[in-house]
Amino acid sequence: MNPVQLSLFVSESTAICREMGITLKRVALSPNIADRLDFSCALFSREGELLAQAAHIPVHLGSMAYAMKDLVSLFDWAPSDSVIVNDPYLGGTHLPDITIITPIFFDGTLSAFCASRAHHADIGGDTPGSMPLASNLSAEGLIITPQYICRNNKLESKTVELLNKNLRTPDRTLVDILSQISANETGVKRTQRLIHKYGIDSFFDATQEMSEYSELLARRTIKLIPDGVYSASDIMDGDGLGNNTITISASITIDGECAKVNFRGTAQSVSGNINCPVSVTAAAVYYVFYSLMPRDTPACYGSLKPIVIEAPRGCLVNAIAPSACAAGNVETSQRIVDVLLLALSDAIPDRIPASSQGTMNNLAMGNQHWGYYETIGGGTGGHSAGDGLSGVQSHMTNTLNTPVEIFEKNFPVMVQSYSIRRNSLGRGQTNGGNGLVREYRFEEPAQVTILSERRQNCPPGHHGGGNGTRGQNSLNGKVIPGKATFQVKKFDVLKLETPGGAGWGRVLKTKN
């Protein structure tokens, strides 16, 4: 292909993933998927290598790219099959993230795969919202090993029965799973049309060229970073079960066009649920390097080839089953990004922002009749080109907030206030962004779980910039821990104040 043809092919492949996402958003019923957009869609080669993705959730997409080759090798695929999986130690992230994989055949030839991954508010577990403060994977919910959800265009009865027996609201979850299957069907049809346009052989050639081009751009990006070893470390607030000051350490070795990331020195896995499967760690590493690449870099397998990841088995960022990991996906992944950016700030200071809020501020709630989950935005870090943003999701998450009207319509909770948290930013040559305040009044008893970070340790500034303000959680005006599970009564008020982003650079003194 000439450059114009290749660019068109990249755009066409990416558009398929976007249309899959639009289908999923329009068909799903739960606010978590239809309104917060907590889902991702991607295309993979017939060997399971990433071909294209939409701009969805980084932690979903990177982990799928890391693990899909192993997953697709487990089955003898046939048209109209679909496989379901959520096991974090078989390429998943955490149990609420359910992945549906569907093969794409053209003229009887297996040609590609499409996949959708979505966060479901009910996957069972010890608490409503399926994000418990657990110490074992089985307590976090139903573990779905890779198995058929559809065969010959019919639902697999054993899998549906498994869902019915283990979930609080299986009908609602199944509807959203069917929405994922519909999204994949869109991906199958659009990819078959793309293959028909180019011809099967030219399609395979084009995907190879796309991968080679993305690898070229990735290597050029890494080559722009000065050779050397860059190291940094940071700590997690704790695991919620008494383990505190948990260190994440990383060294990045830049050698020409290659980068090696080593997590030697990172703490061992812990009792609580902040442990991280290696697929999630890989997603965080890929995100950091991909964000440095040119905007037109195809988001496919080739861009990952120059990056090597090493993490001691059994450490916090390469945990082993059955370690609990619900918060590893959402909180530890954010800290990995913070550590890697801090390390790279020594090498390319003008290209790296100061620390963002460093948490997703996870809130799960409900009872036997309903369950809800959301993440809450905060401040991003200042950078050489300007100030950070206020009240947004950052880094490993890319979801929206749940609109107050949608939230109150679906659940017996009122949003009493929702505003920018003034003066929570870190100051510097450029300032960070402010966090958010979100306050809930419960209209009936419920159980609540909070999994949040940066309640003990501030988001650190870069190059002399000021730290962002720590977050704070409170119930009826009394401060509560960053990770907690508790019961609320009718009219109880829960308030979450999220961290601000850190400042970049020292404040420049001006003459009077």
N, C-alpha and C positions, 0 to 999 in steps of 0.2 A: 504494500500500500504506500501511496505517497502521503506526505504529512496531512494534507487536507482529508483524504479518505480515512486515515487513522483517527484523526480528531473526530470525524463524524461517527466512526464506529464506537469510540469511547463514549461519546454523548448518547448514542442510541442505547448502549448497554446500561449506562447510568440511569437513563430515562425509564427503563424497564423496572429498575429497583424503586424509583420514585413512584411509579404507577402502582406497584405492589403495595407500597406504603399508603397511598391514597385509598386503595381498595380496603385495606385493613382498617384504616381510620373510619371509613364510611359504614362498614359492616359491623364493627365491634360495638358492643353495648356498654361496657364498663367505662366510667370516666377515666380510669387509669390508662386505657388504650385510646379511646376515642377523643379524649380532651387533653390529657397530659402528653399523649403521643410517646408513651414509654414502650417503644418497639423499634425494630430494625429489620431491614430487608436487604438481601444480597444475592448475587449470582456466583456460582462456582463452576470450575471446569469438571469434566467427567472424572478427573482424578481427585477432585476435592480442593483444588487450589482457587483462591479468591480471584474472581474476574472483575466484579464491579459491585459497588454499594451506593446506597443513597446516603445523604448527610444526616444519618440518624444518631444512634447512641454509640459513642466510641468503645465503651466497655463491652457492648454486645458484639460489635463488628470485629474488633481485634481478636477476641477470644474465639469467635467462629473461624476466623482466618487461621488461627493457630491449630485448631483441632479437627477441622472438617475432613481432612484426608483420612484420618483414622476412623471417623464415623462412617463415611461412605463405603469403606472397605468391608464393613460388617455384614452387608446385605447383598442378596442377588436381586437387583432392581428390576422392576417391570413397570410399564406405563400405568398411571393412575394409582400407584403406591404413594403413601406418605408415611414418614417415620417421625415419632415424637420422642423427645429426650429432654431431661432437665438436670441430669446428674452433673454436679460441678466438677467432678473428678474424671468425667468422660467428655470434656470439652464444653461444659456449661459454665455458668457464672455463679449463680446461687439458685436455690430451688424455685422461687417464684418465676424465674425466667424460663419459659417453656419454648423450645425450638421445634419447628416443623420443617422437615426436609423432604423435598419432592424431586424426583428425577425428571429430566427433560429428554424425551426421545424424538428423533426425527427420522422418518422412513425406517423405523425399527432399530435405529442406532442410538445408544446412550450418548448424548451429546453434551450435557451439562446438568447442573443441579440449581434449584433455587431454594432459599431458606428464609424463614421469618422467625424472629425471636421477640417475644413480648412478655412483659411483667404482669403476672396475674395476682390480684389481691387475695385470692384464696388458693393455696396449695396445701391446706391442712396445717399441721404443726400445733405447737402448744398455745399459741395466742392468735386471736383474730388479726387479719392483715398479713399473716404468715411471715413476720419478721421478728421472731422471738429472740429473747436474750438467752440463747441456748448454749449448751456445752457439748452437744453431739448432733451430727447431721440429721439423724432420724427424728430428733425433736423439732427440727425446723420445718418439717412437712413431708409430703409424699415424694419419695425418690423414684423417678421414672427412668429406668435404664432404657437404652435405645430399643424401641419396639415399634411395630406397625400401629398406626392410628387409622390408616385406610389401606385396603387392598381391593383391587379391581373396582375402585370408586365406591366402595362400601365401608362404613365404619367398622372397625375391628371390635367385636362385642366384648372381648376380654379386657381390652384397654379401657373401654367406656365403663365397664363394671369396676375396674380398679379405681377410676376417678370417683364414681358414685359412692364407693365404700370409704374413701379417705378424705373427702373434702366437706367443708361446711355448707357451701352453696354450689354443689356440682353442676347444676343446670346452667348457672351464670358462667362458670368457668368453661364449660363445654361449648357454650355459644361463642365465646371469644376464641377458643381453639378452632372452631369451625370457621371463624373469620380469618384466622391465619391460613387455614387450608384454602379458602377462597382467594386470599392474596397470592398464595403460591400458584394457584390455577391461572391467575392473571399472568404471573411470571412465565409459566410454561407456554401459554398461548403467544405472548409477545416475543419470547425467545425463539419459538418455532417460526414465527413470521420473519424474524431477523435472519435465521438460518436459511429460510427459503429465499430471502432477498440476495444473500451472498453466495449460497451454495455451501454444502457441508464442509468441503475441503477448505474453501476460502475462509469459512467461519473459524475453523481450527487454526489456520494460518494467522488470521487477524488477532485471535486471542493470544497467540504466541508473540506476535509483534508488539501487542499492547503491553504484555508482561516485560518484554525486553526493553521497551521504551521507558516504562516506569522504573525499572532497575537502573537504567542509565541516569535518569534524573535523581534517583536516590543516591547513587554513588557520587554524582557531582555535588549534591548537597553536603554529604559527609566530608568530601574533600575540602570544602570551604571552611571546615572547622579545623583549627590548628592541631597538628598531631600532639598527643600527650595523654596523660591519665588525669582525669578530673573526678574528684570524690566529694561526697557530701553525705550527711546523715540528718535525721530528724526523729522525733519520737511521737508515738501515739499517746493520747490521753490515758488509755487503759482499755481493758477488754470488758469492763462492767462486772467482772467476777473477782475482782481483787488483784489482778495483775496490772501493774502500772509501769510507766517509763519503759515502754516497749520500743526498741530501736529499729529503725530501717536504715541500712547503710547501702550505698551503691558507689561503684567506681565505673567510669566510662572511659574506655581506651579507644582513642581515635588513631587509626593507623591507615593513612592514605584514604582509600575509598571505603573502608570498613569500620564498623563500630562494634565494640564488645561491651556489654553491660553485665557487671558481676555484682551480686548481692551478698558477697562474703561479709560477715560482720553483722548481718541482720539477726534479730532475736529468733529463737526457736518458736514454733507454733505454741499457742496459748490455749487456756481452757475455754475462753469466750469465743464469740463468733466473728472476730476480726481476722481470722486466718484467710489466706488468699490462695486459691488454686493457681497453678502456674499459668494456666490459660488467661486468667485475669491479669496477672503480672505482665504477661506478654502483650496484652491489649494496652496497658499503660505505657509500656516501652514503645510500641509501635505508634501510639498517639503522639508522643513527644517528638519523635523523629519525623513523622509524617507532617506534623504542623510546621516543620522547618522547610519542607519541600515546596517547590513552585506550585501555585494554585492549580495548574493544569496537569499535575502528576496524576496519572490514572491510579485509582485506589484498588490496586490488584496485587497479586502475589509477588511480582517482580520487585516492588518497592520495599518488600520485607527481607529480601535475600541478603543484603549487605549487613544485616543486624544480627548479632549473636547474643543470646541471653544465657547466663549461668546463674543458678540459684541453688544453694545447698538443699538437698532433699530433707524435708521435715522442718525447714525454717518457716517463718511467718509468711513469706511470699512464694513458697513452694510446699504448701501444706499437703498432708496425706490424709486420705479418707480413714476414719469418719469424722475428721475435725469439722466443727461447726464453722460456717463461712458466710452466713447471710450478710454480715457487715463487711466482710473482706471485699466483696464485689463493689460496695458503694462507698466505704470509708477508707479502707487500706489502699485501694486503687488510687484514690485522690492523693494520699500521702506519698505513694510511689512517684506520682507525677511531680509533686512538690520537691522531692529529693533529687530527681533527675534534672529538673529545671535549675535547681540551686547549683548542682554540679556544673552544668553547662554554662551558667552565668559567668563563671571564671574564664571560659573559652571564648564566648561570643556575647559579651555583656549587653550590647545594643540590640540583640535579637531576642533576649529572654526577659519576660515580665517578672515582676515580684510576685510573691505568693498570693494566690486567691484565697477564698474563705477556707478551702481545704476540707470541706465536708459536704455531704448532700442533705444533712439535716432530715434524716428519715423519720417519718411519723406514720405508725400503723395503729389502727383502732377498730373497734367493733365488738360484736357479741355473737351469739349463735345464729342471729338472723341477718347480719350484715357485716361486711368487712371493707376496710378502706386503707389505702396506702398512698403517700405522696412524699415527694422531696421538695425542699424549699430553697430558693436561691439566696445569694449573698453577694458580697463584693468581690471583684476581681482586682488583681494587682496592677499598680502603675507600671509603665514601661517607657522606653526611651522616646517613643513618639507621642505620648500623652497619658492622661489619667485613666485609671481603671473604670469599670462600669459598676453601677449600683443595682442590686436586686436582681441578679441574673444567675442562671445555672452556668457552671464552668467546668472545663476539662472533661472528665470522664462521663458526665451526664449532659444530655442535650434536650431534656424534656421541657415542656411548658409548665406553668402553674395550672392548677385546676381553678377555673373561674368560680368565684364565690357563688354565683347563681346556680351553676351546675352542681356544686358541692352541696349546697343547702337543699336543693331539690331532691337529691338522691339519698341523703343521710340525715339522721336526727341530731345535727350539730349546726350551730350558728357561728359564722365567722364574725367575731365581735370587733376586730380591727385588723387592718392589713395595710402596712405603710413602710416607707423607707426608714431605716434606723439611723437617724441623724447622728453625725459626729462619731461614727464607728469606723471610719476609714483611717488608714495609716498615711501619714504625711511624708513628703519627700520632694525631690526635684519635680517629680510627678506623683500625684496622690493615687491611692487605691480607691476603690468604690465602696459605698456604704452597704451594710447588710439590710435585712428586712425584719419587720416585726409582724408576726401572725398570731392572732389570739382566737381561741376556740371556746365556745360555751356549749356544754353538752345538754341535750334535751332529754336524755335517758341514760341510765347506767351503761358503762362500757369498760372494756379493758384497753389500755393504751400502752404502746411500746415506743420508746424513743431510742434511736441509734444515731448519735451525733458526735462530732469531734470538734477540736479547737474550743473546748470549754475550759481547759486547763492551760493550754499552751497557745500563744498568739501566732497568727500567720506572720512569719518573719519578713522584714523588709530586705531588699537587695541593695548593695552598694551604698550603705549608710542611710537608706530610707527607713521610716518609722514602721513599727509593727501594726498590723490591723488589730482591731479590738476583738477580744474573745467573745464567743457566743454565750448565751445564758438561757436556760429553760426554767420555768417556774409554774407551780400549780397553786392557784388561789393566792398568789403573791409570795409563796415560799419557794426559794431556789431548790431545784432538784438536780440529780446527777445528769451528766450528758448521755449516759446509757442507763435506761431504767424501764421496768415494766410495773404497772400499777393499775388499780381500779379507780374509776371516777364515778361520782354520783351525779344525779340530775342537778344542773345549774353550776357544776364545777367549771372553773375557767383555767385553761392551759395556755401559756404564753411562750412562744419560741422567738428569741431574738438571735438572729444569725450573725456570724462574724463578718467584719469588714475586710476588704483587700488591703494588702500592705503597700507601702510607699516604695518608690524606686529612686535611688540617688539622694545624696545629701541636699538639704535645702540651701540654695545659693544665697549668700548674704548680699544685701544691697546697701549702697551708701545712702545715708540720709541727705 
